[in-house]
Amino acid sequence: MRPIRRRSMLQAAALTPIAASMVAGATPAAAAPALDAAAAAASGNQPPPHGDREPAGTELRTIAGTGVVFQYDAVVPAFDGWRTHEPTRSYRDLDRTWRFRFDPDGVGESDGWQGAGHDDSGWDSIAVPSAWDLKDTPGFGGYDGSRFGEGTAFADGYAWYRTSISVPGDWAARHVRLAFLAVNYRADVWLNGQHLGAHEGGYAPFALPTGDALRPGRVNVIAVRVHRLASWEDYTQPSPSITDPYAIPWKPVDYWPYAGITRSVWLEAVPAVTVAKVLLAAADGELEVRAVVENRRDEAFTGRVVLDAGKGTGAKPMTVPVSAPAGGVAVARIQAAVPDATAWSPERPVVLTATARLLAGEGTVVVDQLSDRYGMRAVEVSDAKLLVNGEPAFLKALNWHEETGAHGRAMTRTDYDRELGHVVATNSNAVRNTVYTRHPYAYDWADAHGVYVMDDIDNMWVNAAQEKLQTEQYGLSRAMALTMAWNNHNHPSVVCWCLQNESEIDGNGAPIYRAWLADMKAAVKAVDLTARPVTWASHTTNDPAFDIADIVGFNEYFGYFYGKNEDLGPAIDAVHARYPDKPIMITENGSWSFFGHHGPETEVGTEEWQAMNFRSHWAQVAERKDYVAGYFFWVLKDYKTRAGYNQEYNGISEMGALAFDGTTKRLVYHNIKDAEL
């Protein structure tokens, strides 16, 4: 008999069968003992050194009534350079082949690998973007686990990237930044041997000002050291887990941690006075704009911001004055009527483009400009319903992981088009970005195809000690929440923010857990002009912090990990009785099946059993649409994990409506398609 496949054996062990609600306080994956510091050092898998705060120095400053996010003492800029080149700016694309070398002993920095003159001619090479997991791992994308534990997919610790680039001499008069869409997990970046800074978190874009390290008119050498913490002491047999109390996530979790420079990189030179970011919020025929102007000069700047709301809006250009102090930041606030703009909706996903142009003094020369896409769309919560443009919305949705066997998490546009196309093909209207923010193209795709998005960050299976550390000292959870809301603010497809997944709840009223969630929610609300609702994916229907949430969200696996399928309805009703004014979302539900294994619905592991479980849960949700605003199936496609189970199947969890190839359909795929909204 083949072994039962679970989402997580450790998670299942932490839960006990119950009837009407899920276990409060369970800590998924808590059963694995942590590797102590001495053992970690001996294995070469020790965490990198940490300071008192997360290294980007993320902070929120209020300027002209607007929450502005800073990292590296600079405004976090718009990251549109991967697809849009503004005429007032210069770009150097760094998506190319880089020099590459693993550093298992962690000697690269002391041996000068970051130096401009270091001889890297004997190094290996690697494509950027890509994941080093796929560099040399036999059979990575298949279900044959006979070689699980072999190859670069299991190379942890440090690895180095190097490349060189010539930049024009006139860049000396500009503000230059080095932008990364994602590096997993920690990046340390040097330019011409000078350390520009570090970043933690595998999925948030970041931009490092180059300062005086840049050599305009000459060849510049970029070196990036990437660190990934190992998941386990030994991948080929049961062994202790390896943890980093400062990291998010801090221990092995239920998805594959693809390592390296996994998304695009570029250099961007902008004017010394620049429009760093434009926040756009449109609803009911009005467009609210906050143009963030950053002045890198030693003298004050006085000028104007001219707003073009875009074609199809019927808006006239609007001009407002702006003054930014020397070395400071100003925010120009504009309110514009857009009488002809069509509201964005799944039925009519109308995407508009606004442009903010910065002019100096009373002149007509454009100093800088920044464009971004947006949609006219209002979101609110009222009377236990999620309202989009004033109408109740129900999210028939899929969780999904951003990966393919061929490219890992460095997916191509074709990959996204093919995989996200299944959302539309199953007649679904929403996705959850489980449990990290996605490549910008995924949001653009959702905007263009009328698909709602629950955006999400990396707070998965965080325990109380880490929650306290993050809230009171290190601040990485807050940084992730801030940058999620800041970077993805303008996308009309994003209708709610998700703060965490199945994290620990401390006792005695959960003061640590509540403070952690409240801190992140306040950060998001301080940035978001559209006041999108906030939720999270709790592991229990008895979450003592649901009063903080705008939407009650919980993962449930009745009839699989515990209880019976028919227990879901009473559990939902009990939650609604406690929070009658809040909509409810099932943020996860699903089961598994051996692909191609057919039989009775009562036989665990058949495709029929998986499909029956879905139909049962869907029916109970559909009966309660007056106060249930969404159901998210786990999961669109089989996914890879190093979490310590299914190694005989190459670490692939078979809970998907699709096989890992992203093409082959299980029976439940068709049941999802047929489920009526």
Buried (B, 14 or more C-beta within 10 A) or exposed (E): EEEEBBBBBBBBBBBEEBEBBBBBBBBBBBEBEBBEEEBBEEBBBBBBEBEEBBBBBBBBEEBEEBBBBBBBEBBBBBBBBBEBBBEBBBBBEBBEEBBBBBBEEBEBBEEBBBBBEBEBEEBEBBBBBBBBBBBEBEBBBBBEBEBBBBBBBBBBBBBBBBBBBEBEEEBEEBBBBBBBBBBBBBBBBBBBBBBBBBBBBBBBBBBBBBBEBBBBEEEBBBBBBBBBBBBBBEBEEEBBBBBBBBBBBBBBBBBBBBBBBBBBBBBBBBBBBBBBBBBBBBBEBBBBBBBBBBBBBEEBBEBBBBBBBBEBBEBEEBEBEBEBEEEBBBBBBBEBBBEEBBBBBBEEBBBBBBBBBBBBEEEEEBBBBBBBBBBBBBBBBEEBBBBBBEEBBBBBBBBBBBBBBBBBBBBBEEBBEBBBEBBEEBEBBBBBBBBBBBBBBBBBBBBBBBBBBBBBBBBBBBBBEBBBBBBEEBBBBBBBBBBBBBBBBBBBBBBBBBBBBBBBBBEEEBEBBBBBBBBBBBBBBBBBBBBBBBBBBBBBBBBBBBEBBBBBBBBBBBBBBBBEBBBBBBBBBEBBEEBEEBBBBBBBBBBBBBBEBEBEBEEBBBBBBBBBBBBBBBBBBBEBBEBBBBBBBBBBBBBBBBBBBBBBBBBBBBBBBBBBBBEBBBBBBEBBBEBEE
